[in-house]
Amino acid sequence: MRRKSLRNTVCPISRTLDRVGEWWSMLILRDAFQGFTRFDQFQVSLGIAPNMLARRLNALTEAGFFEKKLYSRRPRRFEYVLTQKGWDFWGVLAMLSEYGNRHFATEGVASRLVDARTRKSLDAAVVDKRSGNVLGPQNVAFATGPGADAITKLRARYLEVRREGLEGKAEWDAYAAAEKAAKRRSSRRR
């Protein structure tokens, strides 16, 4: 069964998950952040089947996370070097690490984020670059941007009404009807 593609949705989380949501991809990126660049390094570290590793590296390269660089002509071998897009994903994995340590490290923390110079433990957080404020659901909301479609705007309107403490039945009904109509149109095209 082929999975549904989220590549063309307007949601930035969906689009990102379409490219890196498969767990091998995130583990490959983790290893790349730690310095691995070669196929055999990823394979030994992850214990992943060669065909699966090749597919994931190709997908991450096509999505712009890696650039392939030839390091051996005979036999032909490539290094997978993080691009700026790849490096930009570091914060996502840092927060996943923090989350995993906080909620799933029942036997104790196996690895943690530390200051590279002092080796002191860090407590990672999502912070606004301009203000320095720690961001969380209590002080941040998602807002529509210029690329938002009509359904996204209806969803945002419903969520805005809910944040104001109102039921938002009319807003929900409008959003739900638009989603259902879009799904019907999409299924007819197939």
Disulfide bonds with the S-S distance in Angstrom:
none
